[in-house]
Amino acid sequence: MKSKLLKITGSVLIGGLFLWLAFRNVQFAELWDKISDVTFYWLPLFLIVLPLSHYLRAERWRLLLVDHGQKINRTTLFAGVMLGYVVNTFVPRLGEISRPVYVARKEGISSGNLIGTIVAERFFDLLTMFFLIVVISFLLVSDFEILQTVFGLENWSWKQYIWIPIVFIIIGIGMILFYRFMIFLDQKQIIENPVLIKVINAAKSFGEGMISLRRIKQWPAFLLYTAGIWTGYIFMTYLPFYMMSMQDVYGLTFSDGIVITIVSSLGVSVPTPGAVGSYHLFIQQSLHLLYEVPLVEALTYATVTHAATIATVLLIGPLSLWWDKYYTLKNA
């Protein structure tokens, strides 16, 4: 209990630090004036794209489970995905656990296995994000040094960049070796303690989920869903450009939306409740350094888009859980 409290306190403090860094050079009165001038005709489409992207994530997750011999209702998977985002809004990273646990308890299957599939999914998302970073580094951003400053990598040498793909390879091999070692312990029956046997079985189920990427039979569909997820994220970044006519004033295009999406993904990955602070700072600095958007306008963009995202998640999340329960009872 104390460790959880310390983690939550630490994440709140980190978020507070990022908020201070984002707001320290901005006058609140000026920020409020900018927010008051924001137009919201882009919002209805935003409200459609966000849950659609999360639905595609649920569909992609279903491929990991179907090819693993588990067939789960789409409503349950989508509700699990949305529950994860709702929980992450308040307690960072806990949503990655609550999502598979919800589905596992509802379907009566191994939660360890489903948690393993989340690890596999996140690993693939990291690979995708790394690929997009390479794309924007060589094709979409003219000044690589500025991009390094945005990511905080201005002191990195080429040798340090080489370690990135090596780390991915090491993680992938580690996941496979972990699973095979659990299989070895289970088959050889070296351990006789019933408690340890249960631990090994749980670890084997978890490892089986982690290597689920190897067993995907519908790779074209999996890659298509992945492209759809990230395209949705990019649209969620691009559409709000219109709230302050940033596409006209600063010439921001869809390709620039790709750049800002990758930066925001790094901000969201920082363990703060609902990405508060980290998202604001990463978006503000990327818009300011890459496209010379004034700090107050960049922070206005970050504040409004973050609020719209959180509000949508907190609206769609409970509705999806209610619908899943209603759908289950109706078909029972």
SVG drawing of the C-alpha trace seen along z (x, -y; Angstrom):
<svg xmlns="http://www.w3.org/2000/svg" viewBox="-32 -39 62 73">
<polyline fill="none" stroke="black" stroke-width="0.4" points="0.0,0.0 2.8,-2.4 4.7,-1.6 1.6,-2.4 1.1,-5.6 4.7,-6.6 4.4,-5.8 1.2,-7.9 2.8,-10.8 5.9,-10.6 3.9,-10.7 1.9,-13.7 5.1,-15.5 6.6,-14.7 3.4,-16.0 3.6,-19.1 7.2,-19.7 6.3,-19.4 3.3,-21.8 5.6,-24.4 8.1,-24.1 5.3,-24.5 3.5,-27.4 6.5,-29.3 7.0,-31.7 3.3,-32.2 0.9,-34.7 -2.4,-33.1 -4.4,-36.1 -3.0,-35.8 -3.5,-32.1 -7.1,-32.5 -7.7,-35.1 -6.2,-32.6 -8.4,-29.8 -11.5,-32.1 -10.7,-32.7 -10.5,-29.0 -13.1,-27.7 -14.5,-24.3 -16.0,-23.3 -13.3,-20.7 -14.4,-19.0 -17.3,-16.8 -14.9,-15.0 -12.3,-14.7 -14.9,-13.0 -15.5,-10.5 -11.8,-9.8 -10.7,-9.2 -13.1,-6.3 -12.6,-4.9 -8.8,-4.7 -9.4,-2.9 -11.8,-0.6 -9.2,0.3 -6.8,1.0 -9.4,3.4 -9.7,5.1 -5.9,5.5 -5.8,6.9 -8.5,9.4 -6.1,10.8 -3.6,11.6 -6.2,13.5 -8.1,15.2 -4.8,16.6 -4.2,17.8 -7.4,19.8 -9.4,17.2 -12.6,15.7 -13.9,12.7 -16.7,10.3 -15.7,7.0 -17.8,5.1 -15.8,6.6 -12.4,5.9 -13.4,2.3 -14.7,1.8 -11.4,3.1 -9.4,0.8 -11.5,-2.2 -11.3,-1.2 -7.5,-1.1 -7.5,-4.7 -9.9,-5.8 -7.7,-4.3 -4.5,-5.8 -6.2,-9.2 -6.0,-8.9 -3.2,-6.4 -0.5,-6.1 0.3,-2.6 -2.4,-0.9 -4.7,-0.9 -2.3,1.5 -3.2,4.0 -6.9,3.2 -7.6,3.6 -6.6,7.3 -7.8,8.1 -11.3,6.8 -11.5,8.9 -10.0,12.0 -12.5,11.9 -15.4,11.3 -14.4,14.2 -13.0,16.5 -9.6,16.8 -6.0,16.3 -5.2,12.7 -1.5,13.4 -1.8,14.5 -3.7,11.3 -1.2,9.1 1.5,10.8 -0.4,9.8 -0.4,6.2 3.4,6.3 3.6,7.7 1.3,5.0 3.3,2.2 6.5,3.6 5.1,3.5 3.9,-0.1 7.4,-1.1 8.8,0.4 6.2,-1.5 7.0,-4.8 10.7,-4.2 10.0,-3.7 8.0,-6.9 10.8,-8.8 13.2,-7.7 10.7,-8.8 10.2,-12.3 14.0,-12.6 14.9,-12.1 11.8,-13.2 9.7,-15.7 12.1,-17.8 14.7,-19.9 16.8,-20.7 17.7,-17.5 19.5,-19.4 16.2,-21.1 14.5,-17.7 17.2,-16.5 16.6,-19.4 12.8,-18.6 13.6,-15.0 16.3,-16.0 19.0,-14.2 21.2,-17.1 24.3,-15.6 23.8,-12.1 26.5,-10.8 25.8,-8.4 27.1,-5.5 24.3,-6.0 21.7,-5.9 23.0,-2.5 22.0,-1.1 18.3,-1.8 17.7,1.1 20.0,3.3 17.9,2.7 14.8,3.7 16.5,6.9 17.6,7.7 14.1,7.2 12.6,9.4 15.1,12.2 14.6,11.8 10.8,12.3 11.3,15.5 14.0,16.9 11.8,16.1 8.9,18.1 11.1,21.1 12.7,21.2 9.2,21.4 8.3,24.2 11.5,26.0 10.7,25.7 7.2,27.0 8.1,29.9 11.1,31.1 9.1,30.9 12.2,29.9 10.2,27.9 7.7,29.8 6.6,27.0 2.9,26.4 3.1,22.7 6.2,22.4 4.4,24.6 1.5,22.1 4.0,19.3 5.7,21.1 2.3,21.8 1.3,18.1 4.7,17.0 4.4,19.5 0.9,18.1 2.4,14.5 5.3,15.5 2.9,17.2 1.1,13.8 4.3,12.0 5.3,14.0 1.8,13.9 3.2,11.7 5.0,14.8 1.7,16.6 -0.3,14.0 -1.7,15.5 -3.4,12.4 -0.4,10.0 -2.0,7.9 -5.0,7.1 -2.7,6.5 -0.6,4.0 -3.7,2.4 -5.1,1.9 -1.8,0.5 -1.8,-2.0 -5.4,-2.9 -4.6,-3.5 -1.7,-5.8 -3.6,-7.6 -6.3,-8.3 -3.8,-9.7 -2.3,-11.9 -5.8,-13.2 -6.4,-13.9 -3.3,-16.1 -4.0,-17.7 -7.7,-18.6 -7.1,-21.0 -4.7,-23.0 -7.9,-24.6 -9.0,-25.9 -6.5,-28.8 -6.0,-28.7 -2.5,-27.3 -2.6,-25.8 -2.9,-29.3 -0.8,-31.3 2.1,-28.9 1.6,-26.7 1.1,-23.5 0.2,-20.6 -0.8,-16.9 2.9,-15.9 3.6,-18.3 0.7,-16.6 2.8,-13.4 5.8,-15.1 3.7,-16.5 1.9,-13.1 5.3,-11.3 6.4,-14.1 3.1,-13.8 3.4,-10.0 6.7,-10.5 5.0,-13.0 2.1,-10.5 4.7,-7.8 5.9,-9.7 4.2,-8.3 2.1,-11.2 -1.7,-11.0 -3.4,-11.4 -0.1,-12.7 -0.7,-16.0 2.3,-18.3 4.4,-16.0 2.0,-16.3 1.7,-20.1 5.5,-20.6 6.4,-18.3 3.7,-19.8 4.5,-23.3 8.2,-23.0 7.8,-21.0 5.4,-23.6 7.7,-26.5 11.0,-25.1 10.1,-23.4 7.4,-25.8 8.1,-29.0 4.6,-29.0 4.6,-31.5 4.7,-29.7 1.3,-30.9 -0.4,-29.7 1.4,-26.4 0.3,-25.9 -3.2,-26.8 -3.2,-24.1 -1.8,-21.6 -4.3,-22.6 -7.4,-22.4 -6.5,-19.1 -5.5,-17.5 -8.8,-18.6 -10.8,-17.4 -9.0,-14.0 -9.6,-13.4 -13.2,-14.5 -13.9,-12.2 -12.2,-9.2 -14.2,-9.9 -17.4,-10.0 -16.8,-7.0 -15.2,-4.8 -18.2,-4.4 -20.6,-4.2 -18.6,-1.3 -18.6,0.5 -22.4,0.0 -22.9,1.2 -20.7,4.3 -22.8,5.2 -26.0,4.6 -24.9,6.6 -23.8,9.5 -27.1,9.6 -29.1,9.3 -27.3,12.2 -27.3,14.3"/>
</svg>
